[in-house]
Amino acid sequence: MSKIAIIGAGSWGTALAHALAGAGHDVRLWAYEQEVAASINKRRENDVFLPGILLPENIIPTNDLAFALANVECVLTVMPSHVCLSLYERMLPYLSPDMLLVSATKGIDTKQHMRMSQIIHGVVKKKSPPRIVVLSGPSFAREVAIGDPTALVAASEDANAAKWVQKEFSGKTLRLYTSDDVTGVEIGGAVKNVIAIASGIIKGLELGHNPMAALITRGLAEIARLASALGARRETLAGLAGMGDLVLTCTGALSRNRSVGIELGKGRRLPEILASMREVAEGVKTTYATVELAMELGVEMPITEQVRRILNGEIPPREAIRELMDRSLKNE
């Protein structure tokens, strides 16, 4: 079995730690919050982000990055996207060339409009050429933690690295597929959160199934256009990291981004909504980054643009929907 460091002990990082430890791996789980590490140490439970889940003894919680990264084979990072750069810069002195770096963060950097693997590569290459794998797919943390069957995709330009993650992470409840389309997998995993906010708005407005189906379908078209402009394969967006993750996040009650949209649809303002949340809804920051990236590339993303306007309080949700419906008619 392998020694794995998981950097980030929110619900998703903790769920992955639970799954990997259950498969027999030795897991060190780094938590930013001291109370999280203390909770796991005392009660074998992350009662802040994943309450009610008993964590195996082979998960060692820590607030010490040097300890978390010492002599591990794999570093799995599950931090919010906006701290990816700064945290990897902190981690750099403790990373060695033989470590496999796996990113399970779904987002786009708001300043440089970079995917997480690009940020990681930019930092780690200063020390040695990194081996990077991206982990994505339809997966709610609590369902993974309780053992519901889940399928994910491990994407890397290094086929052997992707196969290592596939072999080591797969088990009785996790099934991994491999891909070499890193861009498609990352864009699918990030931008689906924007469409999930829109899906929540539809739910908050108490609209029916017709607009939801239209949103998911046309939202996927927007994601595919952006991914293609960045060099990804459109068929990747028909897979787990595209359609699979999009459907889950747009329809599942456990989706934080959908929950943000629901409250927006009910008339609440974004600052009030975010202030009531403990974990990050990645779709909020990703909306702004996606709109700016699409503008740079000349890609049309009308749904994403309207989500941005709603988040900014520029337009009421019903007016945004009316504008989408009034757009010029065209071929599918």
GUMARLO-943012 format. One line per 2 residues: number of its first residue (from 1); their letters; for each residue x, z, y of C-alpha. Coordinates in steps of 0.5 Angstrom, whole numbers. Last residue first. Example, Ala and Ser with C-alpha at 12.3 -4.5 7.8 and 13.67 -1.06 7.14 Angstrom:
% residues 2
2> sa> 27 14 -2; 25 16 -9;
//
This chain:
% residues 332
332> en> -57 -65 48; -58 -71 52;
330> kl> -60 -69 60; -65 -66 64;
328> sr> -63 -64 71; -63 -56 72;
326> dm> -70 -53 73; -70 -49 67;
324> le> -63 -45 69; -66 -44 76;
322> ri> -72 -41 73; -68 -36 68;
320> ae> -64 -34 74; -70 -33 78;
318> rp> -73 -28 73; -66 -24 72;
316> pi> -66 -23 80; -60 -26 84;
314> eg> -54 -24 88; -54 -17 84;
312> nl> -46 -19 82; -48 -18 75;
310> ir> -54 -23 76; -49 -28 79;
308> rv> -44 -27 74; -50 -28 68;
306> qe> -52 -34 72; -45 -37 72;
304> ti> -45 -36 64; -51 -39 63;
302> pm> -49 -45 67; -42 -46 64;
300> ev> -40 -53 66; -32 -54 64;
298> gl> -28 -57 70; -22 -53 67;
296> em> -20 -49 73; -28 -48 74;
294> al> -28 -46 67; -23 -41 67;
292> ev> -26 -37 74; -33 -37 70;
290> ta> -30 -34 64; -26 -29 68;
288> yt> -32 -26 71; -36 -26 65;
286> tk> -30 -23 61; -30 -17 66;
284> vg> -38 -15 64; -37 -18 57;
282> ea> -32 -13 55; -38 -7 55;
280> ve> -33 -1 55; -34 5 52;
278> rm> -37 12 55; -43 9 58;
276> sa> -48 12 64; -43 10 69;
274> li> -44 2 67; -51 2 68;
272> ep> -51 5 75; -46 0 77;
270> lr> -50 -6 74; -56 -4 77;
268> rg> -63 -3 74; -68 -8 74;
266> kg> -71 -8 67; -67 -14 65;
264> le> -61 -11 68; -62 -5 63;
262> ig> -63 -10 57; -57 -14 59;
260> vs> -52 -8 59; -55 -6 52;
258> rn> -54 -13 49; -46 -12 52;
256> rs> -46 -5 48; -49 -9 41;
254> la> -52 -4 36; -59 -6 37;
252> gt> -56 -13 34; -59 -20 36;
250> ct> -54 -23 41; -48 -19 38;
248> lv> -50 -21 31; -52 -28 33;
246> ld> -45 -29 37; -41 -26 32;
244> gm> -43 -31 27; -44 -37 31;
242> ga> -37 -37 34; -32 -32 30;
240> lg> -35 -33 23; -36 -40 24;
238> al> -39 -46 28; -35 -44 33;
236> te> -29 -46 29; -32 -53 28;
234> rr> -31 -55 35; -23 -54 34;
232> ag> -19 -51 40; -15 -54 45;
230> la> -17 -51 51; -22 -56 53;
228> sa> -25 -55 46; -26 -47 47;
226> lr> -29 -48 54; -34 -53 51;
224> ai> -35 -49 45; -37 -43 49;
222> ea> -42 -47 53; -45 -50 47;
220> lg> -46 -43 43; -50 -41 49;
218> rt> -54 -47 49; -56 -45 42;
216> il> -56 -37 43; -60 -38 49;
214> aa> -65 -43 46; -67 -38 40;
212> mp> -67 -32 45; -72 -36 50;
210> nh> -77 -38 44; -77 -31 41;
208> gl> -80 -28 46; -79 -25 53;
206> el> -80 -17 54; -75 -18 61;
204> gk> -71 -13 58; -70 -17 51;
202> ii> -69 -23 56; -63 -19 59;
200> gs> -60 -17 53; -59 -24 51;
198> ai> -56 -26 57; -51 -20 56;
196> ai> -50 -22 49; -48 -29 52;
194> vn> -43 -26 56; -40 -22 50;
192> kv> -40 -29 46; -35 -31 51;
190> ag> -29 -26 48; -30 -27 40;
188> gi> -31 -35 41; -25 -35 46;
186> ev> -21 -32 41; -23 -35 34;
184> gt> -22 -42 38; -15 -41 41;
182> vd> -13 -38 34; -15 -44 30;
180> ds> -10 -43 24; -15 -40 20;
178> ty> -16 -35 15; -22 -31 11;
176> lr> -23 -24 10; -28 -20 6;
174> lt> -29 -13 8; -33 -8 4;
172> kg> -30 -8 -3; -23 -10 0;
170> sf> -20 -15 5; -15 -12 10;
168> ek> -8 -13 6; -10 -19 3;
166> qv> -13 -23 9; -7 -19 13;
164> wk> -2 -22 9; -5 -29 9;
162> aa> -5 -29 17; 2 -28 17;
160> na> 4 -33 12; 0 -38 16;
158> de> 4 -37 22; -1 -40 27;
156> sa> -5 -34 26; -13 -33 25;
154> av> -16 -27 21; -23 -28 20;
152> la> -28 -23 18; -34 -22 13;
150> tp> -37 -15 13; -41 -12 7;
148> dg> -44 -5 10; -39 1 8;
146> ia> -41 6 13; -35 5 17;
144> ve> -36 -3 18; -44 -1 20;
142> ra> -41 3 25; -36 -1 28;
140> fs> -41 -7 29; -38 -13 26;
138> pg> -39 -21 27; -32 -24 27;
136> sl> -25 -23 30; -18 -21 28;
134> vv> -12 -25 31; -5 -25 28;
132> ir> 1 -25 32; 8 -25 29;
130> pp> 13 -24 35; 19 -27 37;
128> sk> 24 -22 39; 25 -17 45;
126> kk> 22 -21 51; 18 -24 47;
124> vv> 14 -18 46; 11 -18 53;
122> gh> 9 -26 53; 7 -26 46;
120> ii> 2 -20 47; -1 -23 53;
118> qs> -2 -30 50; -5 -26 44;
116> mr> -10 -23 48; -13 -29 51;
114> mh> -10 -31 58; -15 -32 65;
112> qk> -9 -29 69; -12 -24 73;
110> td> -19 -22 69; -15 -22 62;
108> ig> -20 -25 57; -24 -21 52;
106> kt> -24 -19 44; -19 -14 42;
104> as> -18 -14 35; -10 -16 35;
102> vl> -6 -16 30; 2 -15 31;
100> lm> 6 -16 24; 12 -11 25;
98> dp> 19 -14 23; 22 -16 30;
96> sl> 21 -8 32; 16 -5 37;
94> yp> 18 2 39; 21 0 46;
92> lm> 15 -5 47; 9 0 46;
90> re> 9 2 54; 9 -6 56;
88> yl> 4 -7 50; -1 -2 53;
86> sl> 0 -5 60; -2 -12 58;
84> cv> -8 -10 53; -11 -5 59;
82> hs> -16 -10 61; -18 -12 54;
80> pm> -20 -5 52; -15 -3 46;
78> vt> -16 -5 39; -9 -6 37;
76> lv> -7 -7 30; 1 -6 29;
74> ce> 3 -7 22; 9 -5 18;
72> vn> 10 2 20; 17 5 21;
70> al> 15 9 28; 9 6 31;
68> af> 5 12 32; 10 17 33;
66> al> 13 13 39; 6 12 41;
64> dn> 4 20 41; -3 21 42;
62> tp> -4 22 35; -9 22 29;
60> ii> -6 21 22; -11 17 17;
58> ne> -9 19 10; -14 25 10;
56> pl> -20 20 10; -25 20 16;
54> li> -32 23 15; -37 19 20;
52> gp> -42 23 23; -40 21 30;
50> lf> -36 15 32; -34 15 39;
48> vd> -33 22 41; -35 26 35;
46> ne> -29 22 31; -29 26 25;
44> rr> -24 29 20; -26 36 23;
42> kn> -20 39 26; -15 33 26;
40> is> -20 28 28; -23 32 34;
38> aa> -16 34 36; -14 26 36;
36> ve> -21 25 40; -20 30 45;
34> qe> -13 28 47; -16 21 49;
32> ya> -11 15 49; -12 15 41;
30> wl> -7 13 36; -9 12 29;
28> rv> -4 13 24; -6 10 17;
26> dh> -3 10 11; -6 5 7;
24> ga> -11 6 0; -17 2 1;
22> ga> -21 8 4; -15 8 9;
20> la> -16 1 11; -24 2 12;
18> ha> -23 8 16; -18 6 21;
16> la> -22 0 22; -28 4 24;
14> tg> -24 8 28; -21 2 32;
12> ws> -28 0 33; -31 6 35;
10> ga> -26 8 40; -19 10 37;
8> gi> -14 5 40; -7 3 37;
6> ia> -8 3 30; -1 4 26;
4> ik> -1 1 19; 4 3 13;
2> sm> 2 -1 7; 0 0 0;
//
